[in-house]
Amino acid sequence: MPSSVDERSALWRTAAAVRRMVLILDDADSGAQVAPLLPGTPGCAVVVTATRRLIDLPSAKWLRLGPLHPADSLKLLGAIAGHERIAREPRVAAQLVEACSHQPLSVRVARFMY
């Protein structure tokens, strides 16, 4: 494995150049963090998620996602924690997804506390 980020990035891009792929980079902190992972070929698509806009990714197309509908938040919690449990404790489940502002990642994390 190459020792420098630039060399690793070049190796990655060489490997990615011969493939069609979708690359998902979740919870990025900055454009500089993901830039070495961006393939240089047109056959690849990249989805980068972040909690704030990464202004240092000049060719990015931005899509702001809002919170889930409350019913969808409960469905997500049910899929994770069990629909039977949600049915047994509907008020607690509703309070939990409300406390998570109906954000999918927060609901997923909160399931450990439910």
C-alpha distances in whole Angstrom, upper triangle without the diagonal:
4,6,9,10,12,9,7,11,11,9,11,14,14,13,16,18,19,20,23,22,23,21,22,21,24,25,23,24,24,23,21,19,19,19,15,15,18,18,20,22,26,25,23,25,24,26,25,27,28,31,32,32,29,31,28,27,29,29,29,32,34,35,37,37,40,41,42,45,47,47,44,42,45,43,40,41,43,40,38,40,43,46,48,47,48,51,52,51,51,52,50,47,49,48,45,44,46,44,41,43,42,38,36,33,36,38,35,34,38,38,37,40,42
4,6,8,9,6,6,9,10,8,11,13,13,14,16,18,20,21,24,23,24,21,23,21,24,25,23,24,23,22,19,18,18,17,13,15,17,18,19,21,25,25,23,25,24,26,25,27,28,31,31,31,27,29,26,25,28,28,28,31,33,35,36,37,40,41,42,46,48,48,45,44,46,45,41,42,44,42,40,42,45,48,50,49,49,53,54,53,53,54,51,48,50,49,46,45,47,45,42,43,42,39,37,34,37,39,36,35,39,40,39,41,44
4,7,9,7,7,11,12,11,13,16,16,17,19,21,23,24,26,25,26,23,24,22,24,25,22,22,22,21,18,17,18,17,14,15,19,19,21,24,27,27,25,27,25,26,25,27,27,30,30,30,27,28,25,25,27,28,29,32,33,35,36,37,40,41,42,46,47,49,45,44,46,45,42,42,45,42,40,42,45,48,51,49,49,53,54,53,53,53,50,48,49,49,45,44,46,44,41,42,42,38,37,34,36,38,36,35,38,39,38,41,43
4,5,5,6,9,10,11,12,14,16,17,18,20,23,24,26,24,25,22,23,20,23,23,20,20,19,18,15,14,15,14,11,13,16,17,19,22,25,26,24,25,23,25,23,25,25,28,28,27,24,25,22,22,24,25,26,29,30,33,34,35,38,39,41,45,46,48,44,43,45,45,41,42,44,42,40,42,45,48,51,49,49,53,54,52,52,53,50,47,48,48,44,43,45,43,40,41,41,37,36,33,35,38,35,34,38,39,38,40,43
4,5,5,6,9,10,10,12,14,15,16,18,21,21,23,22,22,18,19,17,19,20,17,17,16,15,11,11,11,11,7,10,13,14,16,19,22,23,21,21,19,21,19,22,22,25,24,24,20,21,18,18,21,22,22,25,27,29,30,31,34,36,37,41,43,44,41,39,42,41,38,39,42,39,37,40,43,45,48,47,46,50,51,50,49,50,47,45,45,45,41,40,42,40,37,38,37,34,32,30,32,35,32,31,35,36,36,38,41
4,5,5,6,9,10,10,12,14,15,16,19,20,22,21,22,19,20,18,21,22,19,19,17,15,12,12,12,10,7,10,12,13,14,17,20,22,20,21,19,21,20,23,23,26,26,25,21,22,18,18,20,20,21,25,27,29,31,32,36,37,39,43,45,46,42,41,44,43,40,41,44,41,39,42,45,47,50,49,49,52,54,52,52,52,50,47,48,47,44,42,44,42,39,40,39,36,34,32,34,37,35,34,38,39,39,41,44
4,5,5,6,9,10,11,13,14,15,18,19,22,21,22,20,21,20,23,24,21,22,20,18,16,15,15,13,10,12,14,14,15,17,21,22,20,22,21,23,22,25,26,29,29,28,24,25,21,21,23,23,24,28,29,32,33,35,38,39,41,45,46,48,44,43,46,45,41,42,45,42,40,43,46,48,51,50,50,53,55,53,53,54,51,48,49,49,46,44,46,44,41,42,41,38,36,33,36,39,36,35,39,40,40,42,45
4,5,5,6,9,10,11,12,14,17,17,20,19,19,17,18,17,20,21,19,20,19,17,15,13,13,12,8,9,12,12,14,17,20,20,18,20,18,20,20,22,23,26,27,26,23,24,21,20,22,22,23,26,27,29,31,32,35,37,38,42,43,44,41,40,42,41,37,39,41,38,36,39,42,44,47,46,46,50,51,50,50,50,48,45,46,46,42,41,43,41,38,39,38,35,33,30,33,35,33,32,36,37,36,39,41
4,5,5,6,9,10,10,12,15,16,17,16,17,14,16,15,18,19,17,18,16,14,12,12,10,9,5,6,9,9,10,13,17,17,15,17,15,18,17,20,21,24,24,23,20,21,18,17,19,19,19,23,24,26,28,30,33,35,36,40,42,43,39,38,41,40,36,38,40,37,36,39,41,44,47,46,45,49,50,49,48,49,47,44,45,45,41,40,41,40,37,37,37,33,31,29,32,34,32,32,35,36,36,39,41
4,5,5,6,9,10,10,13,15,17,17,18,16,19,18,21,23,20,22,20,17,15,15,14,12,8,9,10,9,10,12,16,17,16,18,17,20,20,23,24,28,28,26,23,23,20,19,20,20,21,24,26,29,31,32,36,38,39,42,44,45,42,41,44,42,39,41,43,40,39,42,44,46,50,49,48,52,53,52,52,53,50,47,48,48,45,43,45,44,40,41,40,36,34,32,35,37,35,35,39,40,39,42,44
4,6,5,6,9,10,12,14,16,16,18,16,19,18,21,23,21,23,22,20,18,17,15,14,10,10,12,11,12,14,17,17,16,18,18,21,21,24,25,29,29,28,25,26,23,21,23,22,23,26,28,30,32,33,37,38,39,43,45,45,41,41,43,42,38,40,42,39,38,41,43,45,48,48,47,51,52,51,51,52,50,47,48,48,45,43,45,44,40,41,40,36,34,32,35,37,34,34,38,39,38,42,43
4,5,5,6,9,11,11,13,13,14,12,15,14,18,20,18,20,19,17,16,15,13,12,9,7,9,8,10,12,15,15,13,15,14,17,17,20,22,26,26,25,22,24,21,19,21,20,20,23,25,27,29,30,33,34,35,39,41,41,38,37,40,38,35,37,38,35,34,37,40,42,45,44,44,47,49,48,47,49,46,43,44,45,41,39,41,41,37,38,36,33,31,29,32,34,31,31,35,35,35,38,40
4,5,5,6,9,10,12,12,14,12,15,15,19,21,19,21,20,17,16,15,13,11,9,8,8,5,6,8,12,12,11,13,13,16,17,21,23,26,26,25,22,23,20,17,19,18,18,21,24,26,28,29,33,35,36,39,41,42,38,38,41,39,36,38,40,37,36,39,41,43,46,46,45,48,51,49,49,50,48,45,45,46,43,40,42,42,38,38,37,33,32,30,33,35,33,33,37,37,38,41,42
4,6,5,7,10,12,13,16,15,18,19,22,25,23,25,23,21,20,19,17,15,12,11,11,9,9,10,13,13,13,16,16,20,21,24,26,30,30,28,25,26,24,21,22,21,22,25,27,29,32,33,36,38,39,42,44,45,41,41,43,42,38,41,42,39,38,42,43,45,49,48,48,51,53,52,51,53,51,48,48,49,46,43,46,45,41,42,40,37,35,33,36,38,35,36,40,40,40,43,45
4,6,6,7,11,11,14,13,16,17,21,24,22,25,24,21,21,19,17,16,13,11,12,9,11,11,14,13,12,15,15,19,20,23,26,29,30,29,26,27,25,22,24,22,23,25,27,29,31,32,35,37,37,40,43,43,39,39,41,39,36,38,40,36,35,39,41,43,46,46,45,48,50,50,49,51,48,45,46,47,44,42,44,43,40,40,39,35,33,31,35,36,33,34,38,38,38,41,42
4,6,5,8,8,10,10,14,15,19,22,20,23,22,19,19,18,15,14,12,10,9,6,8,8,10,9,8,11,12,15,17,20,23,27,27,26,23,25,22,20,21,19,19,21,24,25,28,28,32,34,34,37,40,40,36,36,38,36,33,36,37,34,33,37,39,40,44,44,43,46,48,47,47,48,46,43,44,45,41,39,41,41,37,38,36,32,30,29,32,34,31,32,36,36,36,39,41
4,6,8,10,12,13,16,18,21,24,23,25,24,21,21,20,17,16,14,12,11,7,7,6,9,8,8,12,14,17,19,23,25,29,29,27,25,26,23,20,21,19,20,22,25,26,29,30,34,36,36,39,42,42,38,39,41,39,36,39,40,37,37,40,42,43,47,47,46,49,51,51,50,51,49,46,46,47,44,42,44,44,40,40,38,35,33,32,35,37,34,35,39,39,40,43,44
4,7,10,13,14,18,20,23,27,25,28,27,24,24,23,20,19,17,15,14,10,11,9,11,9,10,14,16,19,21,25,28,31,32,30,28,29,27,24,25,22,23,24,27,28,31,32,36,37,37,40,43,43,39,39,42,39,37,39,40,37,37,40,42,43,47,47,46,49,51,51,50,52,50,47,47,49,45,43,45,45,41,42,40,37,34,33,37,38,35,36,40,40,41,44,45
4,6,10,11,15,17,21,24,23,26,26,23,24,22,19,19,17,14,13,10,11,9,10,7,8,11,13,16,19,22,25,29,30,28,26,28,26,23,24,21,21,22,25,26,29,29,33,34,34,37,39,39,35,36,38,36,33,36,37,33,33,37,38,40,43,43,43,45,48,47,46,48,47,43,44,45,42,40,42,42,38,39,36,33,31,30,34,34,32,33,37,37,37,41,42
4,7,10,13,16,19,23,22,26,25,22,23,22,19,18,18,15,13,10,12,9,9,5,5,8,11,14,17,20,24,27,28,27,25,26,25,21,22,19,19,20,22,23,26,26,30,31,31,34,37,36,32,33,36,33,31,34,35,31,31,35,36,37,41,41,40,43,46,45,44,46,45,41,41,43,40,37,40,40,36,36,34,31,28,28,32,32,30,32,35,35,36,39,40
4,6,10,13,16,19,19,22,22,20,21,20,16,17,16,13,11,9,12,10,10,7,5,6,8,11,14,17,20,24,25,24,22,24,23,20,21,18,17,18,20,20,23,23,27,28,28,31,33,33,29,30,32,30,27,30,31,28,28,32,33,34,38,38,37,40,42,42,41,42,41,37,38,39,36,34,36,36,33,33,30,27,25,24,28,29,26,28,32,31,33,36,36
4,7,10,13,16,16,20,20,18,20,18,14,15,16,12,11,10,13,12,11,9,6,5,6,8,11,13,17,20,22,21,19,22,21,17,19,17,15,15,17,17,20,20,23,24,24,27,30,30,26,26,29,27,24,27,28,25,25,29,30,32,35,35,34,37,39,39,38,39,38,34,35,36,33,30,32,33,29,29,27,24,21,21,25,25,23,25,28,28,30,33,33
4,6,10,13,13,16,16,15,16,14,11,12,13,9,8,9,12,12,13,11,7,6,5,6,8,11,14,18,19,19,17,20,19,15,18,16,14,15,16,17,19,19,22,24,24,27,30,30,26,26,29,27,24,26,28,25,25,28,30,31,35,35,34,37,39,38,37,38,37,33,34,35,32,29,31,31,27,28,26,22,20,19,23,24,22,23,26,27,28,31,32
4,6,10,10,14,15,14,16,13,10,13,14,10,10,12,15,16,16,14,11,9,6,5,6,8,11,15,16,16,15,18,18,15,18,16,14,14,15,15,16,16,19,20,21,24,26,27,23,23,25,24,21,23,25,22,22,25,27,29,32,32,31,34,36,35,34,35,33,30,30,31,28,25,28,27,24,24,22,19,17,15,19,20,18,19,23,23,24,27,28
4,7,7,10,11,11,13,10,7,11,12,9,10,12,15,17,17,17,13,11,7,6,5,6,9,12,14,14,13,16,15,13,16,16,13,15,14,15,16,16,19,20,21,25,27,28,24,23,26,25,22,24,26,24,22,26,28,30,33,32,31,35,36,35,34,35,33,30,30,31,27,25,27,26,23,23,22,18,17,15,18,20,18,18,22,23,24,26,28
4,6,9,11,12,14,11,10,13,15,12,13,16,19,21,21,20,16,14,10,8,6,5,7,10,12,13,13,16,16,15,18,18,15,16,15,14,15,14,17,17,18,22,24,25,21,20,23,22,19,20,23,21,20,23,25,27,30,29,28,32,33,32,31,31,29,26,27,27,24,22,24,23,19,20,19,15,13,11,14,16,14,15,18,20,20,23,24
4,6,9,11,13,10,10,14,15,14,15,18,21,23,23,23,19,17,13,11,7,5,5,7,9,11,11,15,15,14,18,18,15,16,15,14,14,14,16,16,18,22,23,25,22,20,23,23,20,21,24,22,20,23,26,28,31,30,28,32,33,31,30,31,28,26,26,26,22,21,22,21,17,18,18,14,13,10,13,16,14,14,17,19,20,22,24
4,6,8,9,7,7,10,12,11,13,16,19,21,22,22,18,16,12,10,7,6,5,8,9,10,8,12,12,11,15,16,13,15,14,15,15,15,18,19,21,25,26,28,25,24,27,27,23,24,28,26,24,27,30,32,35,33,32,36,37,35,34,34,32,29,29,29,26,24,25,24,21,21,21,17,17,14,16,19,18,18,21,23,23,25,27
4,7,8,7,8,11,13,14,15,18,21,24,24,25,22,19,16,14,10,9,7,8,8,9,8,11,11,12,15,17,15,17,15,17,16,17,19,21,23,27,28,30,27,25,29,29,26,26,30,29,27,29,32,34,37,35,34,37,39,36,35,35,33,31,31,30,27,25,26,24,21,22,22,18,19,16,17,21,20,19,22,24,24,26,28
4,5,5,7,9,11,12,13,17,19,22,23,24,20,18,15,14,10,10,8,10,9,9,6,8,7,9,12,14,13,15,14,16,17,18,21,22,25,29,30,33,30,28,31,32,28,30,33,31,30,32,35,37,40,38,37,41,42,40,39,38,36,34,34,33,30,28,29,27,24,24,25,21,21,19,21,24,23,22,25,28,28,30,32
4,5,5,6,9,10,10,14,15,18,19,21,18,16,13,12,9,11,10,12,11,9,6,7,5,5,9,11,10,13,13,16,17,19,22,24,26,30,32,34,31,30,33,33,30,31,35,33,31,34,37,39,42,41,39,42,44,42,41,41,39,36,36,35,33,31,31,30,27,27,27,23,23,21,23,26,25,25,28,30,31,32,35
4,6,5,7,10,10,14,15,19,21,22,19,18,15,15,12,14,13,15,14,13,9,10,7,8,12,14,13,17,17,20,20,22,25,27,30,33,35,37,34,33,36,36,32,34,37,35,33,36,39,41,44,43,41,45,46,44,43,43,41,39,39,38,35,33,34,32,29,29,30,26,26,23,25,29,27,27,30,32,32,34,36
4,6,7,8,10,14,16,19,21,22,18,17,14,14,11,12,11,14,14,13,10,12,10,10,14,15,14,18,17,19,20,22,24,26,28,32,33,35,32,30,34,33,30,31,34,32,30,33,36,38,41,40,39,42,44,42,41,41,38,36,36,36,33,31,32,30,27,28,28,24,23,21,23,26,24,24,27,29,29,31,33
4,6,5,7,10,13,16,17,18,15,13,10,11,8,10,11,14,14,13,10,12,10,9,12,13,12,15,15,17,19,20,23,25,27,30,32,34,31,29,33,32,29,30,33,31,29,32,35,37,40,39,38,41,43,41,40,41,38,36,36,36,33,31,32,31,27,28,27,23,22,20,23,26,24,24,27,29,29,31,33
4,5,5,9,10,14,16,17,14,14,11,12,11,13,14,17,16,15,11,12,9,8,11,11,11,15,16,19,21,22,26,28,30,33,35,37,34,33,36,35,32,34,36,34,33,36,39,40,44,43,41,45,47,45,44,44,42,39,39,39,36,34,35,34,31,31,30,27,26,24,26,29,28,27,31,33,33,35,37
4,6,8,10,13,16,17,14,15,12,14,13,16,16,20,19,18,15,16,13,12,14,15,15,18,20,22,24,25,29,30,32,36,38,39,36,35,38,37,33,35,38,35,34,37,39,41,44,43,43,46,48,46,45,46,44,41,41,41,38,36,37,36,33,33,33,29,28,25,28,31,29,29,32,34,33,36,38
4,6,9,12,14,15,11,12,9,11,11,14,15,19,19,18,15,17,14,12,15,15,14,17,18,20,22,23,27,28,30,33,35,36,33,32,35,34,30,32,35,32,31,34,36,38,41,41,40,43,45,44,43,44,41,38,39,39,36,34,36,35,31,31,31,27,25,23,26,28,26,26,30,31,31,34,36
4,6,9,11,12,9,9,7,10,10,14,15,19,19,17,14,15,13,10,13,11,11,14,16,18,21,22,26,28,29,33,35,36,32,32,35,34,31,33,35,33,32,35,37,39,42,42,41,44,46,44,43,44,42,39,39,40,37,34,36,35,32,32,31,27,26,24,27,29,27,28,31,33,33,36,37
4,6,8,9,7,8,8,12,13,17,19,22,22,20,18,19,16,13,15,13,13,16,19,21,23,25,28,30,31,35,37,38,34,34,37,35,32,35,37,34,33,37,39,40,44,43,42,45,48,46,45,46,45,41,42,42,39,37,39,38,34,34,33,30,28,26,30,32,30,30,34,35,35,38,40
4,7,9,8,10,11,14,15,19,21,25,24,22,19,19,17,14,14,12,14,17,20,22,25,27,30,33,34,37,40,41,37,37,40,38,35,38,40,37,37,40,42,44,47,47,46,49,51,50,48,50,48,45,45,45,42,40,41,41,37,37,36,32,31,30,33,35,33,34,37,38,39,42,43
4,6,6,9,11,15,17,20,23,27,26,24,21,22,20,16,17,14,15,17,20,22,26,27,31,33,34,37,40,40,37,37,40,38,35,38,40,37,37,40,42,43,47,47,46,48,51,50,49,50,48,45,45,46,43,40,42,42,38,38,36,33,31,30,34,36,34,35,38,39,40,43,44
4,6,8,11,14,17,20,23,26,26,24,21,22,20,17,16,13,14,15,19,21,24,26,29,32,32,35,38,39,35,36,39,37,34,37,39,36,36,40,41,42,46,46,45,47,50,49,47,49,48,44,44,45,42,39,41,41,38,37,35,32,31,30,34,35,33,35,38,39,40,43,44
4,7,10,14,17,20,23,27,27,25,23,24,22,19,19,16,16,17,20,21,25,25,29,31,31,34,37,37,33,34,37,35,32,35,37,34,34,38,39,40,43,44,43,45,48,47,46,47,46,43,43,44,41,38,40,41,37,37,34,31,29,29,33,34,32,34,37,37,38,41,42
4,7,10,13,17,20,23,24,22,20,21,20,16,17,14,14,15,18,19,22,23,26,28,29,32,34,35,31,31,34,32,30,32,34,31,31,35,36,37,41,41,40,42,45,44,43,44,43,39,40,41,38,35,37,37,34,33,31,28,26,26,29,30,28,30,33,34,35,38,39
4,7,10,13,17,20,20,19,17,19,18,14,15,12,11,12,14,15,18,19,23,25,25,28,31,31,28,28,31,29,27,29,31,28,28,32,34,35,38,38,37,40,42,41,40,41,40,36,36,37,35,32,34,34,30,30,28,25,23,22,26,27,26,27,31,31,33,35,36
4,6,10,13,17,17,16,14,16,15,12,14,11,9,11,12,13,16,17,20,22,23,26,29,30,26,26,29,28,25,28,30,27,27,30,32,33,37,37,35,38,41,39,38,39,38,34,34,35,32,29,31,31,27,27,25,22,20,20,23,25,23,24,28,29,30,32,33
4,7,10,13,14,13,13,15,15,12,14,12,9,10,10,10,13,13,17,19,19,23,25,26,23,23,26,25,22,24,27,24,24,27,29,30,34,33,32,35,37,36,34,35,34,31,30,31,29,26,27,27,24,23,22,18,17,16,20,21,20,21,24,25,27,29,30
4,7,10,11,10,9,12,13,10,13,12,9,10,10,10,12,13,16,18,19,23,25,26,23,22,26,25,22,24,27,25,24,27,29,31,34,33,32,35,37,35,34,35,33,30,30,30,27,25,26,26,22,22,21,17,16,15,18,20,19,20,23,24,25,28,29
4,7,9,9,9,13,14,12,15,15,11,12,10,10,10,10,13,15,16,20,22,24,20,19,23,22,19,21,24,22,21,24,27,28,32,30,29,32,34,32,31,31,29,26,26,26,24,21,22,22,18,18,17,13,13,11,14,17,16,17,20,21,23,24,26
4,5,7,8,11,13,12,15,16,12,13,11,11,10,11,13,14,17,21,22,24,22,20,23,24,20,22,25,24,23,25,28,29,33,31,29,33,35,32,31,31,29,26,26,26,23,21,22,21,17,17,17,13,13,12,14,17,16,16,19,21,22,24,26
4,7,9,12,14,14,17,18,15,15,12,12,10,10,11,13,16,19,21,23,21,19,22,23,20,21,25,24,22,25,28,29,32,30,28,32,33,31,29,29,27,25,24,23,21,19,19,18,15,14,15,11,12,11,12,15,16,15,18,20,21,22,24
4,6,9,12,12,15,16,13,14,11,11,10,11,13,15,18,21,23,26,23,22,25,26,23,25,28,27,26,28,31,32,36,34,32,35,37,34,32,32,30,28,27,26,24,22,22,21,18,17,18,14,16,15,16,19,19,19,21,24,25,26,28
4,6,9,9,11,13,10,11,8,10,9,12,14,17,20,23,25,28,25,24,28,28,26,27,30,30,29,31,34,35,38,37,34,38,39,37,35,35,33,31,30,29,27,25,25,24,21,20,20,17,18,17,19,22,22,22,24,27,28,29,31
4,5,6,9,11,9,11,9,12,12,15,17,20,23,26,28,31,28,27,30,31,28,29,33,31,30,33,36,37,40,39,37,40,42,39,38,38,36,33,33,32,30,27,28,27,24,23,23,20,20,19,21,24,24,24,26,29,30,31,33
4,6,7,10,9,11,10,13,14,17,19,22,25,28,31,33,31,30,33,34,31,33,36,35,34,36,39,40,43,42,40,43,45,43,41,41,39,37,36,35,33,30,30,30,27,25,26,23,24,23,24,27,27,27,30,32,33,35,36
4,6,9,9,12,12,16,17,20,22,25,28,31,34,36,33,32,36,36,33,34,38,36,35,38,41,42,45,44,42,45,47,45,43,43,41,39,38,38,35,33,33,32,29,28,29,25,26,24,26,29,29,29,31,34,35,36,38
4,6,6,9,10,14,15,18,21,24,27,30,33,34,31,31,34,34,31,33,36,34,33,37,39,40,44,43,41,44,46,44,42,42,41,38,37,37,35,32,33,32,29,28,28,24,24,23,26,28,28,28,31,33,34,36,37
4,6,9,11,14,16,20,23,26,28,31,34,36,33,33,37,36,33,36,39,37,36,39,42,43,46,45,43,46,49,47,45,45,43,41,40,40,37,35,35,35,31,30,30,27,27,26,29,31,31,31,34,36,37,39,40
4,7,10,13,16,19,22,26,28,31,34,35,32,32,36,35,32,35,38,36,35,39,41,41,45,45,42,45,48,46,44,44,43,40,39,40,37,35,35,35,32,30,30,27,26,26,29,31,30,31,34,36,37,39,40
4,6,10,12,15,19,22,24,27,30,31,28,28,32,31,29,31,34,32,32,35,37,38,41,41,39,42,44,42,40,41,39,36,36,36,34,31,31,31,28,27,26,23,23,22,25,27,27,28,31,32,34,36,37
4,7,10,13,16,20,21,24,28,29,26,26,30,29,27,30,32,31,31,34,36,36,40,39,37,40,42,41,38,39,38,35,34,34,32,29,30,30,27,25,24,21,21,22,24,26,26,27,30,32,34,35,36
4,6,10,13,16,18,21,24,26,23,23,27,27,25,27,30,29,29,32,34,34,38,37,34,37,40,38,35,36,35,32,31,31,29,26,26,27,23,22,21,18,19,19,21,23,24,25,27,29,31,32,33
4,6,10,13,15,18,21,23,20,20,24,23,21,24,27,26,26,29,31,31,34,34,31,34,36,34,32,32,32,29,27,28,26,23,23,24,21,19,18,15,16,17,19,21,21,23,25,26,29,30,31
4,7,10,13,15,18,20,18,18,22,22,20,22,25,24,24,27,29,29,33,32,29,32,34,32,30,30,29,26,24,25,23,20,20,21,18,15,15,13,14,15,17,18,19,21,22,24,27,28,28
4,7,9,12,15,17,14,14,18,18,16,19,21,21,21,24,25,25,29,28,25,28,30,28,26,26,26,23,21,22,20,17,17,18,15,13,12,9,10,12,14,15,16,18,20,21,24,25,25
4,7,9,12,14,12,12,16,17,15,17,20,20,21,23,24,24,27,26,23,26,28,26,23,23,23,20,18,19,18,14,14,15,13,10,9,8,10,12,13,14,16,18,18,20,23,23,23
4,7,9,11,10,9,12,14,12,14,17,17,18,19,21,21,24,23,20,22,25,22,20,20,19,16,14,15,14,11,10,12,9,7,5,5,7,10,10,11,13,15,15,17,20,20,20
4,6,8,6,6,9,10,9,12,14,14,15,17,19,18,21,20,17,19,22,20,17,18,18,15,13,14,13,10,10,13,10,8,5,6,7,11,11,10,13,15,15,16,19,20,19
4,6,5,6,9,10,11,12,14,15,17,18,19,17,20,20,16,18,21,19,16,16,17,14,12,14,14,10,10,14,12,10,7,9,10,14,14,12,15,18,17,18,21,21,20
4,5,5,6,9,10,11,12,14,15,16,17,15,18,17,13,15,18,15,12,12,13,11,8,10,11,7,8,11,11,9,6,10,11,14,13,11,14,17,15,16,19,19,17
4,5,5,6,9,10,10,12,14,15,15,13,15,15,12,13,16,15,11,13,14,11,9,12,12,10,11,14,13,12,9,12,12,16,15,13,15,18,16,16,20,20,17
4,5,5,6,9,10,10,12,14,14,13,16,16,13,14,18,16,14,15,16,12,11,14,13,10,12,15,13,12,8,10,9,13,13,11,13,16,15,15,19,19,17
4,5,5,6,9,10,11,12,13,12,15,14,11,14,16,15,12,13,13,9,9,11,10,6,9,11,9,9,6,8,7,10,10,7,10,13,12,12,15,16,14
4,5,5,6,9,10,10,10,9,12,11,8,10,13,11,9,11,11,7,7,10,9,7,10,12,11,12,9,11,10,13,12,9,11,14,12,11,15,15,12
4,5,5,6,9,10,9,8,11,12,9,11,14,13,11,14,14,10,11,14,13,10,13,16,14,15,11,13,11,14,14,10,11,15,14,12,16,17,14
4,5,5,6,9,9,9,13,13,10,13,16,15,13,16,15,11,12,14,12,9,13,14,12,13,10,10,8,10,11,8,8,12,11,10,14,15,13
4,5,5,6,7,8,11,10,8,11,13,12,11,13,11,8,10,12,9,8,12,13,11,13,10,11,9,11,10,6,7,10,9,7,11,12,9
4,5,5,5,4,8,7,6,9,11,11,10,13,12,9,11,14,12,11,14,16,15,16,13,15,12,14,14,10,10,13,12,9,13,14,11
4,6,6,6,10,10,10,12,14,15,14,17,16,12,14,17,15,13,17,18,16,18,15,15,12,13,14,11,10,13,13,10,13,15,13
4,6,8,11,10,10,13,15,15,15,17,15,12,14,16,13,12,16,17,15,17,14,14,11,12,12,9,7,10,10,7,10,12,10
4,7,9,7,8,11,12,11,12,15,13,10,13,15,12,12,16,16,15,18,15,16,14,14,14,10,9,11,10,6,9,10,8
4,5,5,7,9,10,11,12,15,14,11,14,16,14,14,18,19,18,20,17,18,16,17,17,13,12,15,14,10,12,14,11
4,5,5,6,9,10,10,14,13,10,13,16,14,14,17,19,18,20,17,19,16,18,18,14,14,17,15,12,15,16,13
4,5,5,6,9,10,13,13,11,14,17,16,16,19,21,21,23,20,22,20,21,21,17,17,19,17,14,16,17,13
4,5,5,6,8,11,10,9,12,14,13,14,17,18,18,20,18,20,19,20,19,15,15,17,14,11,13,13,10
4,5,5,5,9,8,6,9,11,11,11,14,16,16,18,15,18,16,18,17,13,14,16,14,11,14,14,10
4,6,6,9,10,9,11,14,14,14,17,18,19,20,18,21,20,22,20,17,18,20,17,15,18,17,13
4,6,9,9,9,12,14,14,15,18,19,20,22,20,23,22,23,22,18,19,21,18,15,17,16,13
4,6,6,6,9,10,11,13,14,16,17,19,17,20,20,21,19,16,17,18,15,13,16,14,10
4,6,5,6,9,10,11,12,14,15,17,15,18,18,20,18,15,17,18,15,14,17,15,12
4,5,5,6,9,10,11,12,14,15,15,18,19,21,18,15,18,19,15,15,17,15,12
4,5,5,6,9,10,10,12,14,14,17,17,18,16,13,15,16,12,12,14,12,9
4,5,5,6,9,10,11,13,11,14,14,16,13,10,13,14,10,10,13,11,8
4,5,5,6,9,10,11,10,13,14,16,14,11,14,15,12,12,15,14,11
4,6,5,6,9,10,10,13,15,16,13,11,14,15,11,12,15,12,11
4,5,5,6,9,9,11,12,13,10,8,11,11,8,9,11,9,8
4,5,5,6,5,8,9,11,8,6,10,11,8,10,13,12,10
4,5,5,6,9,11,13,10,9,13,14,11,13,16,14,13
4,5,8,9,12,12,9,9,12,12,9,12,14,12,12
4,5,6,8,9,5,6,9,9,8,10,13,12,12
4,5,9,10,8,9,12,13,11,14,17,16,15
4,6,9,8,7,10,12,11,13,16,16,15
4,6,5,6,9,10,10,12,15,16,16
4,5,5,6,9,10,11,14,15,15
4,5,5,6,9,10,12,14,15
4,5,5,6,9,11,11,12
4,5,5,6,9,10,10
4,6,6,8,10,10
4,5,6,8,10
4,5,5,7
4,5,5
4,6
4
